[in-house]
């Protein structure tokens, strides 16, 4: 049976400004110095580190709303409090702010051992200073506390304790998970999504198109969010957010991270992604699990420490990044998939969009479960950090986009077909995104797929991407996929029947 007051009160943690054993808000240089023994300095002058854990420990994560906690679970919180208050320990505390929008701005406080200053260094560069505000969320991360990671979350109290993992992503997501949960409590919805603003010339006038991209880490979300669509002045693209946003009932998409981005670096190529490459090779970046030789030579194409190599980069090193992190209005939502039975783009009605949200179809990446890289996967909302009912999230998404009259699409950034597959390249993806933004795609009903697909896209021979022509026994493959999807959606008791019936 659980203890009577199992969750730490804010006063249970030491005051970092007065506790002698706590170093409070050290500078970037001081944080870097704390982990100097672990650093390999790159040829660009930036620090590079190798962690023991190189992806999130999703299976070891539980929260008080979705899981049954016992004394042992609550003991994880107590262990974090005990460690932080022990004056024999050398503790670092960093405060940062997630979000700028007045309705979705929260102070995040991270406690961790000083020897792991590298975690605080990377995380602190993602967010902005708190300027003395009291914390809304508290995370204690103790990498050496146990051999097997245990991450416990109390969403209502804003408390997370991470035991046994030294992966920076655990600190990052501990706060973004709560940011998204608070958005849902405010009748909005937290989204694992990138946001951008596309400015198009319309005669002598210009118009902006707000776009959101929902996709699992490693599926091209960051690439598409930051891609300039090869537009020339006076047209252009501004990257607003790369990872987590909050869609509010007003239509505003509130951003979360105002300082930087946590990007994947495997295969990063200067010719294909010049802007990202420039930011990652700036001395302000922090590299994690990237292949770096002892002399500082960096190899972005080598998975020496696994395929989830990362870099924290600063927003001000990206030319395409906007000064603001909030998108005033969202006009279009794109779900990124790599299902070979899907065309390069399809237009969805509101219920179908909610189906796409619930299916969250993609392939497993190294950021999730490295042992299953490449396998088909479904994650509701392409968001592994949902707290609470997933079916209710689908209902909320449908209601919001219907109220806001948002256009929705699913795009395939992988291959079309299984027996005679064809790659959907960057050129094709950019063409469909630009065509959607300019409203220059001609659409038709595809009864075989049960979707609205393009009959004409400027710059693409769409007939080459006809799904049925590239799958042997297409009808059997389609029917099997639909049955599998139908069974999957049936798992969500809270999901509205109208959404189930819109399954394609």
N, C-alpha and C positions, 0 to 999 in steps of 0.2 A: 504493500500500500504506500502511496506517495506521501511525502512529508507535507505538513500543513502549509508552509510557505516556501515552496521549492524553487521559485524563480527569484533571482537576485534583484533587489531594489537598486535604483541608481546610486543610492548612498552606500551600497555594499562595495562599490569600487573606490579606490583611493582618489583623492583630488590630485590630478597630475601636476597642478601648479604648486602644490605645497608638499607633496610626498618626496622625501629626500632620495628615495631609491628609484624614482621615475624621471626619465628625461623626456620633457614635454615639448612637442613640436620642434624637433631639431631641424636644421636646414637640410636641403638635398645633399650638400657636401658632407655634412655631419653623418647623415644616414649612410652615405656611400662609404665613409671611413669605418663605420661600425662593421661592415662586411668586407673590409679590404682583403682579408685573408682568403676569401672565396672568389674574389674578382679576377677575371682575365680581362685586361684592357684591350679593346679592339683597335684596329688600325684607324678607326675614326675618333678615338679618344673616349668612347663610351664604355660603361661597365657591362660585362657579360657574366652571367652566373649559370650554374647548373644545379637544379633542384633534385631531390630524391624522388618526389612525386611530380609527375609531369602532366597530369590531367586532374579534373575534379573527381572526388570520391563520392559519386552520386549514390551508390548503394549503401554508403555509410552515413548518409544524411537523413535526418528525420526532424519533423516539426510537431509541435503540440496540437495543431489543428487536424492534421491528417494521420497521425500515428498515436498509438497508445503508449504513453510514457509510464515507466515505473521508477522506483527509487534510483536505479542504476542510471537511467537516462537523465533524471534531474541532477544526479551526482556529477554529471559532466559540467553543468553550469557551476556547481559548487566548487569543483576542482579549479576552474578558471578563476573564480573569485579568490580562492585561497592562495593561488600562485601569485596573482597580481598584488595581493596585500602583504605578501611575505617580503619583509625589508631586506632579506638576504639576496633577493633576486635583482638583477639589473634589468629594469623594465623600460621600454620605449613606449610612449603614447603619442599618437598623431590624430589630430582632429581635422576633418575635411567636410565639405558640404556636397551632398548629392542633390542636383536639381537647382534651378534658379527661379522657376515659376513660383510665385508666392503661395500657391496652393499645394505645391509638391516639392518643397525644399526642406531637407532634413540634415541635421548635423550628425556625422558618423565619427565614432571614437574607436580607434584600433589600439589594443594593447598587445604587445608581443615581446619576446626576449630581445635584448639589445643586439645579440649576435646575429639575429635575423633581420637586421636593419634593411637588407636588400628587399625584403617583402614590402616594408613600409615605404621604401624609396620608389618602387614601381607603382604601388597603389596611390601614394600621395601625388604623383604626377598626373594621375587620371582626373583628380577632383580639384576643387578650389578651397582656399583657406576659409575657416569658420568665423574668424574675427570675433572670438570670445563668446559665441553663442553656446548654450548648454546642449549636451548631446541628446539626440532622439534615439539613436541606435548605438549599441555597444557590441563590439566583437573582441573576443580574446582568442588569439591563435598561438598554440603551444606545439610546435612541430615535434619536440622530443618527448612529449608527455606519454606516448604509447606507441607500440609497434604497429598497431592496426588503427587506422584513422577512425575517429568518431566525431561527427559534426551534428550538433543539436541546436535547434532554432526555436525560439519562443516569439512568434510573429507579433502577438498583441503587445508584448512588452518591449519588442525591438532588441532582443538579446540573442547573440549567437556565440557559441564556443566551438572552436576547432581544435581538436586534439589529434596529433600524429601526422599532419600533413604540412609540408613546407611549400606548397604550391601557391603562388601569388593569386591565382584565380579563385581560391577559396575565400580570401579576404575581399576581393573585388565583388564576387557574387553574393557574399553574406549581406552586403548592404543593398545591392541592386534588387535582390529577392524581396527585401522589406519595402523598398521604394515602390515596387510593382504592387505589392499587397496593399499598401496604403492607398494607391490609386483606385483599386477596386472598391475599397471601403468608401471612396468619395464618388461612387457611381460612374467612375471611369474604368479604364482597363490598362494594366501594365502589359507592355509588349516587348518581346525580344526582337527588336526591329531597328533597322537603320532608317534615317530620314534625310531627305535632301530637298532642295528648292531648285527647280528648273525654270530659268527665265528665257522666254521665247519672244521673238519679235513678231508682231502682228501688224504689218503695215508700219505706220509711224509710231504705233503704240507697243508697249511691252506688257506681257502678262506672265504671272508666276503660276507654276504648277507644283503643288506639294505632293511628294511621293514618299511612301513607306515600303520597306523591303523586309519581309519576314522570312527568316531562314535559319537553320542550325549553323553553328560555328563551322567554318570550313567549306560552306556551300557556295560562296561567292557574295555573301551579304555585304561585307566590307568593300569588296571590289566594286560592286554595282552602286553602292551608296556614294562612293567617292569618285566614280567615273564621270568624266566631263562630257561624255556623249559626243566628243569631237566637235563641240559647238564653237563658233567664232564670235567674238565681240560684235555687236552688243548683247548677243545671246550668251548664256553660260549656266553653270551649275555650282551650287554651294552645298557642301556637305554639312548637315546640321548635327546629326548624331549617328554613331556607328553601331551601337549595341542595344541599349535599353531605353524605351520611351514610355510615356504615359498618355494614352488617348483620353482626353477629357470630354465631358458632355458638350462643352462649348465648341468643340472642333479643334481646339488647340492640341498640339502634340508636344507635351512638355519633355524636355531632354533631361538627362541624368548626369552625364559626365562633361564638365566644362573645362577640364585641364588637358585631357589627352585621350588616346585610344590604345587599346590592347589588341594588337593585330597579329595574325599568323604570318610567319616569314618563310615557310617552306616554299621553294620555287619562286621567291620574289625576284623579279627580273626588271632591270632598269628600263629596258625597251618597251615592256608591256605595261608596267605600272611605275612610271617615272616619278610621280609625286610621292607615292608611298615609299618607294626605294630611297628617295632623297631624305624623307623624314626618318626612316629607320637607320640610315647611315649618318645621321646628324649626331654630334657629340652629346646632345641632350637626351637621346634615347637610352633605354635600359633593355638589354637583351637577356632572354631567359631560355635556356636549353637550345640555343643556336650553336651550330658547329663553328667554333672559334679555335684556331691553333694557338699554341703557346706564344707565338710572336704577334698575335692579334689579327691574323688573316681570317676573314669571315667567309663562310661557305653557305649561302642560303639554299643551295640545291642539295645539301647533304643532310639526311636525317640521322645524324650521329647520336642524338639523344632523343630519338623518336620524331614523329611527324607533327607534334604539337609545339614546335618551336614558336616563340612569341617575342614581341617587342612592345614595350610601352613607348609611345611617341607623343610628342606635344602637338596640340592643335595648331599652335601658332607656327609650326613648321610645315603645315599643309596649306598650299596656296588656295585650294578649293574650299577650305573650311570657313564657315560663316562666323561672324563675331558672336551671334546669338546661338543658343542651343535649343530654343523652342521654335517649332514650326507653327505659324499663325493658323494655318488651315491645311487639312489633308484633302487632296483631290483624288488620289489614286493609291491603291494598295496592291502590292505584288507579292504573291506567295512563290518562293523559290523551291522548286522540286528537282529531283533527278530521276524521276520515274520514266523509264523508256517507253511506256504506253501513253505518255502525254506529249502534246505538240509543243513547239517553241513558245507559244502563248495561246491562252484561251480566255475569253471574257466570261465573268461569272455574275449571276444575279445574287441578291443578298443572301438567300438561303444556301446557294451553292458556295458562296464565299465562306459562310459559316461551316459548311462541310469541309472546305479546304483548310480552314482554321483547325477544325477538330482532327482531320487526318494528319496534318503536319508531316506529309510524306517527304522523305529524303533518303540519304544514305548515312550510315554511321561515320563519324569523323574521329580524328585523333583527339579532338577536344573533349569528346564524350567518353567512349569506351575504345581505347586503342586496340584491344584484342578483337574488335568487330568491325574494323575499318572497311568500308565498302559495302557492308551488308545493308539491305533495305531496313528502314526504321520509320516509326511513326511517333511523333511527339506533339501533343496538343499545343497548338499555337506556335509550333517549333520553339517552344519555351520550356526547358527542363526545370524552371524555377517557380512554377505555379504553386501557390498555397491555397488550399481550399478546393471546392468542387470544380472539376474540369468541365463538366457539362454546363454549369452555370457560366463559365467563361465563354463558351460558344454562343450561348444565348445572349450574353451581354455584348459580344462582338457584333452579332447580327443586328441587335437593336441600335447600337451606336452608329454603324455604317449606314443603316437605313435612315435614321434620323438626320444624319449629316449628308446623305445622298452622295456617298463615296463610290467611285468606280473601283471594281476589284478584278484582278487578273491572276492567273497562275502561269508562271513561266518555267520552262525546262532549260536548265543550264548544263545538262549532261548530254545524253545521246537520245535520239528518237529511233525506236525500233530495237528488236532483239535478234533477228536473223540477218538482216541487212542494215545494221545500225549506221546512223550518220550523226556526227558530232554537231552540237549547237555551239558554234564558236562565239568569240567575243563580238565579231562583226554582226552576226545575226542577232545576238542579244541586244546590242546597242540599237540596231535598226528597229526591233519591236518596241523597245522602251521609248525611243524618239518618236516612232509612229503613234504610240499610245498618247504620249504627251501632246503631240500636235493634232491628235484626232484625225489621222490620215490612214488608218487601217480600215479596209473594207471587210465586213464580217458576214458569215453565213452559218447556218445551222448544220452541224455534223451529227446526223442521227446515229451513226456508228458509235461515236464517242459520247453522245448525249451532251455535247457542249457547243458553245458558239466559238467558232475558230476563224482565223483570217482567210479570206479568199484573195486578198492582195495586201502586201506590205511593201512600201517603197524600199528598194535595195535588196529584196530577198525573193528568190524563186520559191514560193511557199509550197508548190507542188512536190518539191524534193523532200519535204518534211511530213508528207501524209503518213500518219501512223499505220493505218491498215495495210499500206503497200510494203511495209518493212517488218511485218510480223507474220510468220507462217501460222496458219489457223488462228487468225486475229480474233474471230468471234469467241473461240474457246478461251483465249488468253484474257480477253476483255471480260467475259462472264465470270471467270475465276477471280479476277481482280475485284469486280463489283461485289461478289459474294463475300470475299475477304473483307472488303470495306464495310459491307452491311453488318457483318458479325462484329467488327471492331466498334462501329458506332453504337451497337446495341449494348455495349458495356457501360455506357454513360446514362445512368438512370435519370439524371436531371436535364438531359438534352431534350429540347422541344421536338415533337414529332414532325413539325413542318421542316425542320432541318434534316432529320433522318430521311424523309421522303424526297429530299432534293439531291440525294446521293447520286453521283454520276459515275 
